[in-house]
Amino acid sequence: EGKGGLSAVRSAMAETAEVTEAKRKKPSSKAKPSAAEPAVAGVPSATKRGEAERYASMVSMVKQDLLGHFRPEFLNRLDEIVVFRALAPSELRDVAALMVADVTRRTHEAQGVALTVGPALLERIISEGSSQRFGARPLRRTVQRLVEDAVAQAVLEGFLKLGHDATLDCEPAGAGGSPGSAAVAKVCVTRTAGPAGGAETCWVEVAASAGIEEGPPQAAAAAGSDAPEAYAAGR
């Protein structure tokens, strides 16, 4: 019976591999671009050229700034100077989604709670966790404050237990609710116990900020949105 089961699994894997290979080799049904399309298709190319020129200008500016701070003998010892582009909003959203997914997975494994992060809270994480000066570095601390700390507080208060489904969210900007104060932020935790269980809601308090990236708005504005972020590393 064991050999028969193993053979069945192998057969199923082989069939899956054949189907996958057939789908991969299947010719695309998309129509070829017409003669009128190159004019439209040229727009992204022009945009990419503009971005490449802007990046080259930024690299030149960074190198000139480094020459003003360090001696050429020191800079000559560096193998490479890497200048990072600022993350686009869509990229920040992807990074935040990956971090939140990791927290929900660990919460389910450790506490047995199926966790969901609502859209308003996700937007708040992206807003508070991104910085023109620090990029996506504050995202990790923001996810910890608004998601991990909120879940931990709800568990400590006995509101969340094994088998609960929980949704974390907050009131959208300008919607009233219970946003908290300058020192404390409030996260809404909604729990359900199984398919037939009713929903119950509570607000838990977490820290409103963390890290050194938070500061007066005028300080961030003075830094400029185009300020490059350089990383010089000697290997």
WOFEN-V142916 format. One record per backbone hydrogen bond with DSSP energy under -1.0 kcal/mol. CO is the residue of the C=O (numbers start at 0). NH is the residue of the N-H. Records with the same first field share a line. If there is no record, write none. Layout:
CO: NH + NH
This chain:
0: 4
1: 5
2: 6
3: 7
4: 8
5: 9
6: 10
7: 11
8: 12
9: 13
10: 14
11: 15
12: 16
13: 17
14: 18
15: 19
16: 20
17: 21
18: 22
19: 23
20: 24
33: 36
36: 40
37: 41
39: 42
41: 45
42: 46
43: 47
44: 48
45: 49
46: 50
47: 51
48: 52
49: 53
50: 54
51: 55
52: 56
53: 57
54: 58
55: 59
56: 60
57: 61
58: 62
59: 63
60: 64
61: 65
62: 66
63: 67
65: 68 + 69
70: 74
71: 75
73: 76
74: 77
79: 232
81: 230
87: 91
88: 92
89: 93
90: 94
91: 95
92: 96
93: 97
94: 98
95: 99
96: 100
97: 101
98: 102
99: 103
100: 104
101: 105
102: 106
103: 107
104: 108
105: 109
106: 110 + 112
111: 162
113: 165
115: 167
117: 121
118: 122
119: 123
120: 124
121: 125
122: 126
123: 127
124: 128
130: 134
133: 136
134: 130
135: 138
137: 141
138: 142
139: 143
140: 144
141: 145
142: 146 + 147
143: 148
146: 150
147: 151
148: 152
149: 153
150: 154
151: 155
152: 156
153: 158 + 159
154: 157
160: 163
163: 113
164: 191
165: 115
166: 189
167: 117
168: 187
171: 174
178: 185
182: 207
183: 180
184: 205
186: 203
187: 168
188: 201
189: 166
190: 199
191: 164
199: 190
201: 188
203: 186
205: 184
215: 218 + 219
216: 220
217: 221
218: 222
223: 226
228: 83
230: 81
